[in-house]
Structures are given as C-alpha cells and as structure tokens.
Amino acid sequence: MPDGSLFERDFYAWTREQAAALRRMLAARANTELDLEHLAEAVEEMGNSDLGALQSDLARVIEHLLKLEYSPAADPRREWVLSVIEHRGRAQFAIERSGTLKRMLPDIAPGAWRHGRTLAAKAMQMLDAVDPRSLPAECPYGIDQILDEDFFPANRHGSE
C-alpha cells in the first residue's frame, strides 16, 4: 500500500501514479465493482486541471506584464499590477504543491506565452489602438521574472 506522502509532496505526480495503478488493476482484470478506467481518467483529470490552471495563471501574468510594459494607457494599470500579484501567487502555489509541475515549467511556458501575448495584443489593439506587431515575437521575460513578486517591467510610454 503506497504511503500518502506523494499526495502531499507532488499532487500532479500522485494523480499519474494512481491512474497507472488503476489501469494495472484493470489490465489484471481485478474482480471489483469499480469502474477502473473511468476512475483512472477522473484521477488524471484532477492533475490535468492543476496543469491547466498553472498555464492559465502564467498566461495571465504574461498578458498583464505586456500591458504594463507596452500599453500607453494610464488606466487600469493598478488592476494589471493586482492581477499579476494574484496570478503569480496562484502559480507559485501550484508549483510548491507539485515538483513535477515545477519541472514542467519550461514545457508549459511557450503555450502560456502564446496565450498571454494573444490576450494582450487583442486588448491593446481594441482599447488602445496598439499595433499587435509592436509586441515582441518571443517572450521577453524569463520564468524567474514571471514568478518574481518584485518584477514589473518599466512602461515604454512613461506611464507609472
């Protein structure tokens, strides 16, 4: 019987381990009333939910860092700062809860960048008439900056 320490240390890895164990039981044709395949899928989905939430939080941080740096708008700068703080906190919680997700950051970051850039570009184009091509094609922020609670880029238009 596995101990529960992996559950506390790395929830994402635990979900993968438990789903695999359920599928091994299914393959061995365990005599049980449990719907093992659907249970395995449900357990995996719990881990995937954490993964998706992390990517979404990173995208939101990137979106608002880009707006803080590239938008000429004076408002709603404070709301963007608060959003960065909130979503950084959520991302940090997720990676503290799962070393596996932390190790996956280099794989997660490109998708978060694409989504965050798209959100920022569309919003700034619609609200501020900023040409989306004025945003960088590659992420100008390292993962350490994205997660650094003290990092906020300077605005290119002199807004505070």
N, C-alpha and C positions, 0 to 999 in steps of 0.2 A: 504494500500500500504506500503510495507516494506521500511525502510529507507536504504540508501546506506552505512551506517556506517560499517555493517558487511563486505561488499565488501572491504573496506579499512583496517579493523582490522584483518580479517581472511578469505582470499580468498578461501581456501580449504573448510571451513565450509559454506561459501556463495554458492559455487558450489553445495554442498549437499542440502542445503536449497532450492535453485532454482530448482534443478532437482525434488525434492519431490513435490514442488508446481506445476510444470508442470504435474507431474503424477497424482496429485489430480484433476487437470483440466481435464485430460484425463479420469479419472475414473468417473468424474461427467458428462462426455460427453458434454463438453463445445462446443458450436457452434462456431467453429473457423476454418479457413483455415490452421492454423499452424499444422505442423507435430509434435505434442507434444511429442510422445515417442522418436523420433529421436532427437528432441531438448534437451530433458532431458538427453539422452545418451551423446550428444555432450557437454553439460554443465558439466556433471560428468567427462567426459574425460579430460576437462581442469584441473580439480582438480587432477585427477589421473596423469596427466602429471607433475604437481608440485611434487606430491608424488614420482613418479619415478625418477625425476631429483634429488630430495634430496637423495634418496637411492643411486643413481649413484655417486653423489658427495661424499657421505660418504665412499663408496667403494673405490673411487679413493684416498681419503685421507688415508684410512687404507692401501691400496696397497703400497703407497709411504712411509708411516711410517715404514712398514715392511721392505721395501727395504733399507731405511736409516739405520735401526737397524741391519738387518741380512745379507745384501749383502756385500761381500768382495770387490766389485768393487769400484774403486776410482771415476770413472765417470759413469753415469751422475748425480752425487749427487746434484749438483746445480739445475738441471732441476727437480729433485724429490722434492726439497725444494720449488721451484716455483710452482710446481703442487699442493703441499699441501696447499700453501698460496691461490692459485686461487680457489681450490675446497672447502676449508674451507669458504672462502668468499661467494661463491655461496650457500653453506649450511646455513650459518648464515643469509643470505638474505631471504632464503626460510622460515626459522623458525621465523624470525622477521615479515614476511608477514602473517604468519599463526600460531596462538597459537595452533590450532588443530594439525598441523604437529609437533610442538614442543612437545606436549603431546604424540604424536605417536612415538617419538624417541626410547623409549625402545622396541617397537614392530618392528621398522624399522632396528635397529642396527644389530640384528643377521643376517639378509639377506645381509646387507652391509658387515658385517664381512666375511661371507662365500665367497661372490663375490670378495672382496678385497684380501682375502687370496689366493684364486684360481689364480687371476691375478698375484700376487706377486710370488707365488710358481712356476707357469709355466715360467714366465720370468726369474727368478733366476736360475731355472733348465736349461733352454735353453742357457742362456747367461753367467752364472757364475758357472755352474755345482754344484749348491747348492741343496742338497737333500731336497725335499719338506717336508719331515718328520722332518726336523730341525726347521721348523716354528711351533709356538705354536698352539695347537688344539683349544684353547679358546682365545678369543680376550684379549690381554694384556693391551689394552688401554680402559679407561673409556670414556664415551661420552663427559665428560668435557675435557679430554685430546685431543680427536679427534677434538673438536671445538676450543681448546685453541690456539690462534695465536702464543703464545710463546713456545708451547710444541713441541719439536723434540727429539726423543729418541737418546741416545748415540749409536754409532755403536759398535757392538760386536767384530769387527776386527780392531778397532783403526783408521778407516778411518774418516777423518774430512769432 
